[in-house]
C-alpha cells in the first residue's frame, strides 16, 4: 500500500481541524500549530511506518468477519492508529 506525502499532509491538517471543532470543558492553552516543515516531517515518518507495516490486514479482517470490509475502511483504520501512536509519543 502506498500513500503519497500530500495525502498524509491532508490527514494531519484534517486532524488538527477536527480537534479545533469541539468546545473544551475547561480553559486550555491555544492549540499548537506546527509549521509546514513539521507537517512534512510527520508525513514522512508516518509514510515510513506504513511502508514497514505488512500488507495482510485485509486477509485478517476477512477471516474475522463474515462480510469483508472494504479496503478503504481498513486503510483508514490503519492510518488513524499509526497517527494516534505517533502523536502520543
mmCIF file as gemmi writes it, N, C-alpha and C atoms, coordinates in Angstrom:
data_model
loop_
_atom_site.group_PDB
_atom_site.id
_atom_site.type_symbol
_atom_site.label_atom_id
_atom_site.label_alt_id
_atom_site.label_comp_id
_atom_site.label_asym_id
_atom_site.label_entity_id
_atom_site.label_seq_id
_atom_site.pdbx_PDB_ins_code
_atom_site.Cartn_x
_atom_site.Cartn_y
_atom_site.Cartn_z
_atom_site.occupancy
_atom_site.B_iso_or_equiv
_atom_site.pdbx_formal_charge
_atom_site.auth_seq_id
_atom_site.auth_asym_id
_atom_site.pdbx_PDB_model_num
ATOM 1 N N . UNK Axp A 1 ? 0.855 -1.171 0 1 0 ? 1 A 1
ATOM 2 C CA . UNK Axp A 1 ? 0 0 0 1 0 ? 1 A 1
ATOM 3 C C . UNK Axp A 1 ? 0.902 1.234 0 1 0 ? 1 A 1
ATOM 4 N N . UNK Axp A 2 ? 0.646 2.163 -0.899 1 0 ? 2 A 1
ATOM 5 C CA . UNK Axp A 2 ? 1.425 3.386 -0.947 1 0 ? 2 A 1
ATOM 6 C C . UNK Axp A 2 ? 0.494 4.583 -0.797 1 0 ? 2 A 1
ATOM 7 N N . UNK Axp A 3 ? 0.923 5.526 0.033 1 0 ? 3 A 1
ATOM 8 C CA . UNK Axp A 3 ? 0.153 6.742 0.264 1 0 ? 3 A 1
ATOM 9 C C . UNK Axp A 3 ? 1.096 7.916 0.019 1 0 ? 3 A 1
ATOM 10 N N . UNK Axp A 4 ? 0.636 8.876 -0.744 1 0 ? 4 A 1
ATOM 11 C CA . UNK Axp A 4 ? 1.508 9.987 -1.094 1 0 ? 4 A 1
ATOM 12 C C . UNK Axp A 4 ? 1.719 10.909 0.106 1 0 ? 4 A 1
ATOM 13 N N . UNK Axp A 5 ? 2.789 11.648 0.05 1 0 ? 5 A 1
ATOM 14 C CA . UNK Axp A 5 ? 3.111 12.619 1.089 1 0 ? 5 A 1
ATOM 15 C C . UNK Axp A 5 ? 2.002 13.657 1.202 1 0 ? 5 A 1
ATOM 16 N N . UNK Axp A 6 ? 1.424 14.046 0.076 1 0 ? 6 A 1
ATOM 17 C CA . UNK Axp A 6 ? 0.331 15.021 0.084 1 0 ? 6 A 1
ATOM 18 C C . UNK Axp A 6 ? -0.878 14.488 0.844 1 0 ? 6 A 1
ATOM 19 N N . UNK Axp A 7 ? -1.209 13.222 0.644 1 0 ? 7 A 1
ATOM 20 C CA . UNK Axp A 7 ? -2.355 12.627 1.34 1 0 ? 7 A 1
ATOM 21 C C . UNK Axp A 7 ? -2.11 12.607 2.85 1 0 ? 7 A 1
ATOM 22 N N . UNK Axp A 8 ? -0.895 12.303 3.26 1 0 ? 8 A 1
ATOM 23 C CA . UNK Axp A 8 ? -0.586 12.3 4.692 1 0 ? 8 A 1
ATOM 24 C C . UNK Axp A 8 ? -0.665 13.707 5.278 1 0 ? 8 A 1
ATOM 25 N N . UNK Axp A 9 ? -0.248 14.709 4.51 1 0 ? 9 A 1
ATOM 26 C CA . UNK Axp A 9 ? -0.357 16.084 4.972 1 0 ? 9 A 1
ATOM 27 C C . UNK Axp A 9 ? -1.823 16.485 5.113 1 0 ? 9 A 1
ATOM 28 N N . UNK Axp A 10 ? -2.665 16.032 4.186 1 0 ? 10 A 1
ATOM 29 C CA . UNK Axp A 10 ? -4.1 16.312 4.281 1 0 ? 10 A 1
ATOM 30 C C . UNK Axp A 10 ? -4.678 15.697 5.55 1 0 ? 10 A 1
ATOM 31 N N . UNK Axp A 11 ? -4.24 14.49 5.888 1 0 ? 11 A 1
ATOM 32 C CA . UNK Axp A 11 ? -4.715 13.824 7.101 1 0 ? 11 A 1
ATOM 33 C C . UNK Axp A 11 ? -4.308 14.627 8.33 1 0 ? 11 A 1
ATOM 34 N N . UNK Axp A 12 ? -3.066 15.1 8.367 1 0 ? 12 A 1
ATOM 35 C CA . UNK Axp A 12 ? -2.596 15.888 9.509 1 0 ? 12 A 1
ATOM 36 C C . UNK Axp A 12 ? -3.403 17.179 9.643 1 0 ? 12 A 1
ATOM 37 N N . UNK Axp A 13 ? -3.664 17.859 8.522 1 0 ? 13 A 1
ATOM 38 C CA . UNK Axp A 13 ? -4.448 19.094 8.579 1 0 ? 13 A 1
ATOM 39 C C . UNK Axp A 13 ? -5.893 18.817 9.005 1 0 ? 13 A 1
ATOM 40 N N . UNK Axp A 14 ? -6.472 17.753 8.483 1 0 ? 14 A 1
ATOM 41 C CA . UNK Axp A 14 ? -7.847 17.406 8.838 1 0 ? 14 A 1
ATOM 42 C C . UNK Axp A 14 ? -7.948 17.041 10.314 1 0 ? 14 A 1
ATOM 43 N N . UNK Axp A 15 ? -6.943 16.367 10.821 1 0 ? 15 A 1
ATOM 44 C CA . UNK Axp A 15 ? -6.925 16.003 12.241 1 0 ? 15 A 1
ATOM 45 C C . UNK Axp A 15 ? -6.906 17.259 13.104 1 0 ? 15 A 1
ATOM 46 N N . UNK Axp A 16 ? -6.053 18.194 12.748 1 0 ? 16 A 1
ATOM 47 C CA . UNK Axp A 16 ? -5.981 19.456 13.517 1 0 ? 16 A 1
ATOM 48 C C . UNK Axp A 16 ? -7.293 20.232 13.427 1 0 ? 16 A 1
ATOM 49 N N . UNK Axp A 17 ? -7.895 20.279 12.25 1 0 ? 17 A 1
ATOM 50 C CA . UNK Axp A 17 ? -9.16 20.999 12.076 1 0 ? 17 A 1
ATOM 51 C C . UNK Axp A 17 ? -10.263 20.345 12.899 1 0 ? 17 A 1
ATOM 52 N N . UNK Axp A 18 ? -10.256 19.043 12.955 1 0 ? 18 A 1
ATOM 53 C CA . UNK Axp A 18 ? -11.263 18.318 13.733 1 0 ? 18 A 1
ATOM 54 C C . UNK Axp A 18 ? -11.095 18.598 15.225 1 0 ? 18 A 1
ATOM 55 N N . UNK Axp A 19 ? -9.875 18.732 15.667 1 0 ? 19 A 1
ATOM 56 C CA . UNK Axp A 19 ? -9.609 18.983 17.081 1 0 ? 19 A 1
ATOM 57 C C . UNK Axp A 19 ? -10.085 20.37 17.507 1 0 ? 19 A 1
ATOM 58 N N . UNK Axp A 20 ? -10.081 21.332 16.59 1 0 ? 20 A 1
ATOM 59 C CA . UNK Axp A 20 ? -10.495 22.694 16.91 1 0 ? 20 A 1
ATOM 60 C C . UNK Axp A 20 ? -12.015 22.82 17.016 1 0 ? 20 A 1
ATOM 61 N N . UNK Axp A 21 ? -12.757 21.86 16.48 1 0 ? 21 A 1
ATOM 62 C CA . UNK Axp A 21 ? -14.206 21.953 16.414 1 0 ? 21 A 1
ATOM 63 C C . UNK Axp A 21 ? -14.939 21.702 17.718 1 0 ? 21 A 1
ATOM 64 N N . UNK Axp A 22 ? -14.315 21.076 18.697 1 0 ? 22 A 1
ATOM 65 C CA . UNK Axp A 22 ? -15.011 20.763 19.939 1 0 ? 22 A 1
ATOM 66 C C . UNK Axp A 22 ? -14.707 21.811 20.998 1 0 ? 22 A 1
ATOM 67 N N . UNK Axp A 23 ? -15.729 22.159 21.782 1 0 ? 23 A 1
ATOM 68 C CA . UNK Axp A 23 ? -15.549 23.148 22.844 1 0 ? 23 A 1
ATOM 69 C C . UNK Axp A 23 ? -14.952 22.466 24.07 1 0 ? 23 A 1
ATOM 70 N N . UNK Axp A 24 ? -13.896 23.024 24.655 1 0 ? 24 A 1
ATOM 71 C CA . UNK Axp A 24 ? -13.288 22.417 25.837 1 0 ? 24 A 1
ATOM 72 C C . UNK Axp A 24 ? -14.187 22.585 27.063 1 0 ? 24 A 1
ATOM 73 N N . UNK Axp A 25 ? -14.106 21.648 27.982 1 0 ? 25 A 1
ATOM 74 C CA . UNK Axp A 25 ? -14.876 21.707 29.212 1 0 ? 25 A 1
ATOM 75 C C . UNK Axp A 25 ? -14.254 22.664 30.229 1 0 ? 25 A 1
ATOM 76 N N . UNK Axp A 26 ? -12.994 22.932 30.086 1 0 ? 26 A 1
ATOM 77 C CA . UNK Axp A 26 ? -12.287 23.854 30.968 1 0 ? 26 A 1
ATOM 78 C C . UNK Axp A 26 ? -11.282 24.648 30.143 1 0 ? 26 A 1
ATOM 79 N N . UNK Axp A 27 ? -10.799 25.764 30.655 1 0 ? 27 A 1
ATOM 80 C CA . UNK Axp A 27 ? -9.848 26.557 29.877 1 0 ? 27 A 1
ATOM 81 C C . UNK Axp A 27 ? -8.572 25.759 29.564 1 0 ? 27 A 1
ATOM 82 N N . UNK Axp A 28 ? -8.17 25.833 28.325 1 0 ? 28 A 1
ATOM 83 C CA . UNK Axp A 28 ? -6.942 25.164 27.898 1 0 ? 28 A 1
ATOM 84 C C . UNK Axp A 28 ? -6.121 26.14 27.068 1 0 ? 28 A 1
ATOM 85 N N . UNK Axp A 29 ? -4.807 25.953 27.02 1 0 ? 29 A 1
ATOM 86 C CA . UNK Axp A 29 ? -3.994 26.841 26.185 1 0 ? 29 A 1
ATOM 87 C C . UNK Axp A 29 ? -4.334 26.669 24.707 1 0 ? 29 A 1
ATOM 88 N N . UNK Axp A 30 ? -4.028 27.667 23.936 1 0 ? 30 A 1
ATOM 89 C CA . UNK Axp A 30 ? -4.29 27.61 22.491 1 0 ? 30 A 1
ATOM 90 C C . UNK Axp A 30 ? -3.558 26.414 21.892 1 0 ? 30 A 1
ATOM 91 N N . UNK Axp A 31 ? -4.169 25.722 20.913 1 0 ? 31 A 1
ATOM 92 C CA . UNK Axp A 31 ? -3.52 24.549 20.332 1 0 ? 31 A 1
ATOM 93 C C . UNK Axp A 31 ? -2.25 24.933 19.581 1 0 ? 31 A 1
ATOM 94 N N . UNK Axp A 32 ? -1.295 24.051 19.639 1 0 ? 32 A 1
ATOM 95 C CA . UNK Axp A 32 ? -0.049 24.253 18.923 1 0 ? 32 A 1
ATOM 96 C C . UNK Axp A 32 ? -0.268 23.948 17.453 1 0 ? 32 A 1
ATOM 97 N N . UNK Axp A 33 ? 0.105 24.856 16.59 1 0 ? 33 A 1
ATOM 98 C CA . UNK Axp A 33 ? 0.003 24.645 15.144 1 0 ? 33 A 1
ATOM 99 C C . UNK Axp A 33 ? 1.417 24.529 14.607 1 0 ? 33 A 1
ATOM 100 N N . UNK Axp A 34 ? 1.718 23.357 14.083 1 0 ? 34 A 1
ATOM 101 C CA . UNK Axp A 34 ? 3.056 23.098 13.566 1 0 ? 34 A 1
ATOM 102 C C . UNK Axp A 34 ? 3.253 23.787 12.224 1 0 ? 34 A 1
ATOM 103 N N . UNK Axp A 35 ? 4.481 24.129 11.943 1 0 ? 35 A 1
ATOM 104 C CA . UNK Axp A 35 ? 4.793 24.741 10.649 1 0 ? 35 A 1
ATOM 105 C C . UNK Axp A 35 ? 4.736 23.671 9.562 1 0 ? 35 A 1
ATOM 106 N N . UNK Axp A 36 ? 4.725 24.118 8.334 1 0 ? 36 A 1
ATOM 107 C CA . UNK Axp A 36 ? 4.602 23.201 7.204 1 0 ? 36 A 1
ATOM 108 C C . UNK Axp A 36 ? 5.743 22.182 7.185 1 0 ? 36 A 1
ATOM 109 N N . UNK Axp A 37 ? 6.925 22.615 7.58 1 0 ? 37 A 1
ATOM 110 C CA . UNK Axp A 37 ? 8.072 21.707 7.6 1 0 ? 37 A 1
ATOM 111 C C . UNK Axp A 37 ? 7.839 20.56 8.596 1 0 ? 37 A 1
ATOM 112 N N . UNK Axp A 38 ? 7.237 20.886 9.74 1 0 ? 38 A 1
ATOM 113 C CA . UNK Axp A 38 ? 6.927 19.859 10.739 1 0 ? 38 A 1
ATOM 114 C C . UNK Axp A 38 ? 5.879 18.905 10.194 1 0 ? 38 A 1
ATOM 115 N N . UNK Axp A 39 ? 4.868 19.44 9.49 1 0 ? 39 A 1
ATOM 116 C CA . UNK Axp A 39 ? 3.862 18.593 8.852 1 0 ? 39 A 1
ATOM 117 C C . UNK Axp A 39 ? 4.519 17.621 7.872 1 0 ? 39 A 1
ATOM 118 N N . UNK Axp A 40 ? 5.445 18.116 7.093 1 0 ? 40 A 1
ATOM 119 C CA . UNK Axp A 40 ? 6.117 17.269 6.115 1 0 ? 40 A 1
ATOM 120 C C . UNK Axp A 40 ? 6.937 16.187 6.81 1 0 ? 40 A 1
ATOM 121 N N . UNK Axp A 41 ? 7.602 16.562 7.904 1 0 ? 41 A 1
ATOM 122 C CA . UNK Axp A 41 ? 8.404 15.584 8.641 1 0 ? 41 A 1
ATOM 123 C C . UNK Axp A 41 ? 7.502 14.495 9.227 1 0 ? 41 A 1
ATOM 124 N N . UNK Axp A 42 ? 6.376 14.905 9.823 1 0 ? 42 A 1
ATOM 125 C CA . UNK Axp A 42 ? 5.425 13.934 10.361 1 0 ? 42 A 1
ATOM 126 C C . UNK Axp A 42 ? 4.903 13.024 9.254 1 0 ? 42 A 1
ATOM 127 N N . UNK Axp A 43 ? 4.58 13.603 8.115 1 0 ? 43 A 1
ATOM 128 C CA . UNK Axp A 43 ? 4.078 12.816 6.988 1 0 ? 43 A 1
ATOM 129 C C . UNK Axp A 43 ? 5.122 11.809 6.523 1 0 ? 43 A 1
ATOM 130 N N . UNK Axp A 44 ? 6.39 12.22 6.477 1 0 ? 44 A 1
ATOM 131 C CA . UNK Axp A 44 ? 7.46 11.29 6.072 1 0 ? 44 A 1
ATOM 132 C C . UNK Axp A 44 ? 7.59 10.133 7.069 1 0 ? 44 A 1
ATOM 133 N N . UNK Axp A 45 ? 7.535 10.469 8.364 1 0 ? 45 A 1
ATOM 134 C CA . UNK Axp A 45 ? 7.674 9.433 9.394 1 0 ? 45 A 1
ATOM 135 C C . UNK Axp A 45 ? 6.503 8.442 9.331 1 0 ? 45 A 1
ATOM 136 N N . UNK Axp A 46 ? 5.296 8.961 9.162 1 0 ? 46 A 1
ATOM 137 C CA . UNK Axp A 46 ? 4.128 8.083 9.065 1 0 ? 46 A 1
ATOM 138 C C . UNK Axp A 46 ? 4.226 7.232 7.807 1 0 ? 46 A 1
ATOM 139 N N . UNK Axp A 47 ? 4.656 7.83 6.702 1 0 ? 47 A 1
ATOM 140 C CA . UNK Axp A 47 ? 4.805 7.072 5.458 1 0 ? 47 A 1
ATOM 141 C C . UNK Axp A 47 ? 5.83 5.955 5.629 1 0 ? 47 A 1
ATOM 142 N N . UNK Axp A 48 ? 6.913 6.25 6.331 1 0 ? 48 A 1
ATOM 143 C CA . UNK Axp A 48 ? 7.932 5.231 6.565 1 0 ? 48 A 1
ATOM 144 C C . UNK Axp A 48 ? 7.368 4.096 7.423 1 0 ? 48 A 1
ATOM 145 N N . UNK Axp A 49 ? 6.603 4.446 8.457 1 0 ? 49 A 1
ATOM 146 C CA . UNK Axp A 49 ? 5.978 3.415 9.291 1 0 ? 49 A 1
ATOM 147 C C . UNK Axp A 49 ? 4.997 2.572 8.482 1 0 ? 49 A 1
ATOM 148 N N . UNK Axp A 50 ? 4.242 3.226 7.6 1 0 ? 50 A 1
ATOM 149 C CA . UNK Axp A 50 ? 3.27 2.498 6.784 1 0 ? 50 A 1
ATOM 150 C C . UNK Axp A 50 ? 3.948 1.55 5.802 1 0 ? 50 A 1
ATOM 151 N N . UNK Axp A 51 ? 5.095 1.952 5.271 1 0 ? 51 A 1
ATOM 152 C CA . UNK Axp A 51 ? 5.785 1.072 4.331 1 0 ? 51 A 1
ATOM 153 C C . UNK Axp A 51 ? 6.348 -0.155 5.037 1 0 ? 51 A 1
ATOM 154 N N . UNK Axp A 52 ? 6.602 -0.035 6.344 1 0 ? 52 A 1
ATOM 155 C CA . UNK Axp A 52 ? 7.121 -1.168 7.11 1 0 ? 52 A 1
ATOM 156 C C . UNK Axp A 52 ? 6.005 -2.083 7.619 1 0 ? 52 A 1
ATOM 157 N N . UNK Axp A 53 ? 4.748 -1.619 7.533 1 0 ? 53 A 1
ATOM 158 C CA . UNK Axp A 53 ? 3.616 -2.397 8.007 1 0 ? 53 A 1
ATOM 159 C C . UNK Axp A 53 ? 3.27 -3.47 6.976 1 0 ? 53 A 1
ATOM 160 N N . UNK Axp A 54 ? 3.191 -4.736 7.412 1 0 ? 54 A 1
ATOM 161 C CA . UNK Axp A 54 ? 2.83 -5.789 6.448 1 0 ? 54 A 1
ATOM 162 C C . UNK Axp A 54 ? 1.444 -5.554 5.858 1 0 ? 54 A 1
ATOM 163 N N . UNK Axp A 55 ? 1.28 -5.898 4.618 1 0 ? 55 A 1
ATOM 164 C CA . UNK Axp A 55 ? 0.021 -5.668 3.907 1 0 ? 55 A 1
ATOM 165 C C . UNK Axp A 55 ? -0.85 -6.925 3.953 1 0 ? 55 A 1
ATOM 166 N N . UNK Axp A 56 ? -1.197 -7.348 5.172 1 0 ? 56 A 1
ATOM 167 C CA . UNK Axp A 56 ? -2 -8.559 5.325 1 0 ? 56 A 1
ATOM 168 C C . UNK Axp A 56 ? -3.26 -8.287 6.13 1 0 ? 56 A 1
ATOM 169 N N . UNK Axp A 57 ? -3.557 -7.064 6.425 1 0 ? 57 A 1
ATOM 170 C CA . UNK Axp A 57 ? -4.705 -6.724 7.261 1 0 ? 57 A 1
ATOM 171 C C . UNK Axp A 57 ? -6.03 -7.144 6.631 1 0 ? 57 A 1
ATOM 172 N N . UNK Axp A 58 ? -6.166 -6.969 5.333 1 0 ? 58 A 1
ATOM 173 C CA . UNK Axp A 58 ? -7.436 -7.297 4.686 1 0 ? 58 A 1
ATOM 174 C C . UNK Axp A 58 ? -7.764 -8.778 4.856 1 0 ? 58 A 1
ATOM 175 N N . UNK Axp A 59 ? -6.774 -9.641 4.696 1 0 ? 59 A 1
ATOM 176 C CA . UNK Axp A 59 ? -6.996 -11.076 4.868 1 0 ? 59 A 1
ATOM 177 C C . UNK Axp A 59 ? -7.41 -11.386 6.306 1 0 ? 59 A 1
ATOM 178 N N . UNK Axp A 60 ? -6.774 -10.745 7.262 1 0 ? 60 A 1
ATOM 179 C CA . UNK Axp A 60 ? -7.133 -10.958 8.665 1 0 ? 60 A 1
ATOM 180 C C . UNK Axp A 60 ? -8.561 -10.508 8.934 1 0 ? 60 A 1
ATOM 181 N N . UNK Axp A 61 ? -8.935 -9.376 8.38 1 0 ? 61 A 1
ATOM 182 C CA . UNK Axp A 61 ? -10.28 -8.859 8.605 1 0 ? 61 A 1
ATOM 183 C C . UNK Axp A 61 ? -11.33 -9.777 7.969 1 0 ? 61 A 1
ATOM 184 N N . UNK Axp A 62 ? -11.042 -10.32 6.807 1 0 ? 62 A 1
ATOM 185 C CA . UNK Axp A 62 ? -11.985 -11.221 6.156 1 0 ? 62 A 1
ATOM 186 C C . UNK Axp A 62 ? -12.171 -12.496 6.968 1 0 ? 62 A 1
ATOM 187 N N . UNK Axp A 63 ? -11.1 -12.966 7.61 1 0 ? 63 A 1
ATOM 188 C CA . UNK Axp A 63 ? -11.209 -14.144 8.458 1 0 ? 63 A 1
ATOM 189 C C . UNK Axp A 63 ? -12.05 -13.847 9.694 1 0 ? 63 A 1
ATOM 190 N N . UNK Axp A 64 ? -11.912 -12.639 10.225 1 0 ? 64 A 1
ATOM 191 C CA . UNK Axp A 64 ? -12.575 -12.279 11.475 1 0 ? 64 A 1
ATOM 192 C C . UNK Axp A 64 ? -14.05 -11.936 11.287 1 0 ? 64 A 1
ATOM 193 N N . UNK Axp A 65 ? -14.46 -11.54 10.097 1 0 ? 65 A 1
ATOM 194 C CA . UNK Axp A 65 ? -15.85 -11.155 9.872 1 0 ? 65 A 1
ATOM 195 C C . UNK Axp A 65 ? -16.456 -11.984 8.74 1 0 ? 65 A 1
ATOM 196 N N . UNK Axp A 66 ? -17.76 -12.11 8.776 1 0 ? 66 A 1
ATOM 197 C CA . UNK Axp A 66 ? -18.431 -12.854 7.705 1 0 ? 66 A 1
ATOM 198 C C . UNK Axp A 66 ? -18.521 -12.016 6.446 1 0 ? 66 A 1
ATOM 199 N N . UNK Axp A 67 ? -18.711 -10.706 6.623 1 0 ? 67 A 1
ATOM 200 C CA . UNK Axp A 67 ? -18.775 -9.804 5.471 1 0 ? 67 A 1
ATOM 201 C C . UNK Axp A 67 ? -17.447 -9.06 5.376 1 0 ? 67 A 1
ATOM 202 N N . UNK Axp A 68 ? -16.733 -9.179 4.263 1 0 ? 68 A 1
ATOM 203 C CA . UNK Axp A 68 ? -15.445 -8.494 4.143 1 0 ? 68 A 1
ATOM 204 C C . UNK Axp A 68 ? -15.618 -6.97 4.168 1 0 ? 68 A 1
ATOM 205 N N . UNK Axp A 69 ? -14.689 -6.314 4.836 1 0 ? 69 A 1
ATOM 206 C CA . UNK Axp A 69 ? -14.703 -4.852 4.888 1 0 ? 69 A 1
ATOM 207 C C . UNK Axp A 69 ? -14.01 -4.289 3.655 1 0 ? 69 A 1
ATOM 208 N N . UNK Axp A 70 ? -14.453 -3.13 3.18 1 0 ? 70 A 1
ATOM 209 C CA . UNK Axp A 70 ? -13.765 -2.503 2.043 1 0 ? 70 A 1
ATOM 210 C C . UNK Axp A 70 ? -12.336 -2.107 2.425 1 0 ? 70 A 1
ATOM 211 N N . UNK Axp A 71 ? -11.441 -2.199 1.472 1 0 ? 71 A 1
ATOM 212 C CA . UNK Axp A 71 ? -10.036 -1.881 1.715 1 0 ? 71 A 1
ATOM 213 C C . UNK Axp A 71 ? -9.864 -0.448 2.206 1 0 ? 71 A 1
ATOM 214 N N . UNK Axp A 72 ? -10.706 0.49 1.754 1 0 ? 72 A 1
ATOM 215 C CA . UNK Axp A 72 ? -10.585 1.888 2.183 1 0 ? 72 A 1
ATOM 216 C C . UNK Axp A 72 ? -10.816 2.025 3.687 1 0 ? 72 A 1
ATOM 217 N N . UNK Axp A 73 ? -11.766 1.287 4.228 1 0 ? 73 A 1
ATOM 218 C CA . UNK Axp A 73 ? -12.046 1.353 5.66 1 0 ? 73 A 1
ATOM 219 C C . UNK Axp A 73 ? -10.87 0.783 6.447 1 0 ? 73 A 1
ATOM 220 N N . UNK Axp A 74 ? -10.313 -0.307 5.966 1 0 ? 74 A 1
ATOM 221 C CA . UNK Axp A 74 ? -9.167 -0.919 6.632 1 0 ? 74 A 1
ATOM 222 C C . UNK Axp A 74 ? -7.974 0.022 6.595 1 0 ? 74 A 1
ATOM 223 N N . UNK Axp A 75 ? -7.705 0.622 5.43 1 0 ? 75 A 1
ATOM 224 C CA . UNK Axp A 75 ? -6.576 1.551 5.298 1 0 ? 75 A 1
ATOM 225 C C . UNK Axp A 75 ? -6.748 2.762 6.207 1 0 ? 75 A 1
ATOM 226 N N . UNK Axp A 76 ? -7.962 3.294 6.282 1 0 ? 76 A 1
ATOM 227 C CA . UNK Axp A 76 ? -8.22 4.444 7.141 1 0 ? 76 A 1
ATOM 228 C C . UNK Axp A 76 ? -7.996 4.088 8.603 1 0 ? 76 A 1
ATOM 229 N N . UNK Axp A 77 ? -8.392 2.894 9.007 1 0 ? 77 A 1
ATOM 230 C CA . UNK Axp A 77 ? -8.193 2.454 10.391 1 0 ? 77 A 1
ATOM 231 C C . UNK Axp A 77 ? -6.708 2.327 10.712 1 0 ? 77 A 1
ATOM 232 N N . UNK Axp A 78 ? -5.955 1.771 9.792 1 0 ? 78 A 1
ATOM 233 C CA . UNK Axp A 78 ? -4.513 1.627 9.999 1 0 ? 78 A 1
ATOM 234 C C . UNK Axp A 78 ? -3.862 2.995 10.119 1 0 ? 78 A 1
ATOM 235 N N . UNK Axp A 79 ? -4.231 3.926 9.225 1 0 ? 79 A 1
ATOM 236 C CA . UNK Axp A 79 ? -3.635 5.269 9.267 1 0 ? 79 A 1
ATOM 237 C C . UNK Axp A 79 ? -3.984 5.981 10.566 1 0 ? 79 A 1
ATOM 238 N N . UNK Axp A 80 ? -5.247 5.885 11.006 1 0 ? 80 A 1
ATOM 239 C CA . UNK Axp A 80 ? -5.629 6.524 12.266 1 0 ? 80 A 1
ATOM 240 C C . UNK Axp A 80 ? -4.813 5.985 13.429 1 0 ? 80 A 1
ATOM 241 N N . UNK Axp A 81 ? -4.603 4.679 13.456 1 0 ? 81 A 1
ATOM 242 C CA . UNK Axp A 81 ? -3.845 4.064 14.543 1 0 ? 81 A 1
ATOM 243 C C . UNK Axp A 81 ? -2.388 4.521 14.515 1 0 ? 81 A 1
ATOM 244 N N . UNK Axp A 82 ? -1.769 4.537 13.332 1 0 ? 82 A 1
ATOM 245 C CA . UNK Axp A 82 ? -0.369 4.956 13.21 1 0 ? 82 A 1
ATOM 246 C C . UNK Axp A 82 ? -0.222 6.417 13.621 1 0 ? 82 A 1
ATOM 247 N N . UNK Axp A 83 ? -1.121 7.276 13.162 1 0 ? 83 A 1
ATOM 248 C CA . UNK Axp A 83 ? -1.049 8.704 13.507 1 0 ? 83 A 1
ATOM 249 C C . UNK Axp A 83 ? -1.282 8.897 15.003 1 0 ? 83 A 1
ATOM 250 N N . UNK Axp A 84 ? -2.251 8.188 15.564 1 0 ? 84 A 1
ATOM 251 C CA . UNK Axp A 84 ? -2.507 8.311 17.007 1 0 ? 84 A 1
ATOM 252 C C . UNK Axp A 84 ? -1.298 7.851 17.813 1 0 ? 84 A 1
ATOM 253 N N . UNK Axp A 85 ? -0.68 6.749 17.396 1 0 ? 85 A 1
ATOM 254 C CA . UNK Axp A 85 ? 0.513 6.266 18.093 1 0 ? 85 A 1
ATOM 255 C C . UNK Axp A 85 ? 1.643 7.283 17.997 1 0 ? 85 A 1
ATOM 256 N N . UNK Axp A 86 ? 1.816 7.866 16.822 1 0 ? 86 A 1
ATOM 257 C CA . UNK Axp A 86 ? 2.892 8.834 16.614 1 0 ? 86 A 1
ATOM 258 C C . UNK Axp A 86 ? 2.661 10.097 17.448 1 0 ? 86 A 1
ATOM 259 N N . UNK Axp A 87 ? 1.419 10.568 17.522 1 0 ? 87 A 1
ATOM 260 C CA . UNK Axp A 87 ? 1.14 11.798 18.257 1 0 ? 87 A 1
ATOM 261 C C . UNK Axp A 87 ? 1.184 11.585 19.766 1 0 ? 87 A 1
ATOM 262 N N . UNK Axp A 88 ? 1.021 10.362 20.228 1 0 ? 88 A 1
ATOM 263 C CA . UNK Axp A 88 ? 1.057 10.105 21.666 1 0 ? 88 A 1
ATOM 264 C C . UNK Axp A 88 ? 2.48 9.898 22.176 1 0 ? 88 A 1
ATOM 265 N N . UNK Axp A 89 ? 3.458 9.854 21.275 1 0 ? 89 A 1
ATOM 266 C CA . UNK Axp A 89 ? 4.848 9.669 21.702 1 0 ? 89 A 1
ATOM 267 C C . UNK Axp A 89 ? 5.447 10.95 22.189 1 0 ? 89 A 1
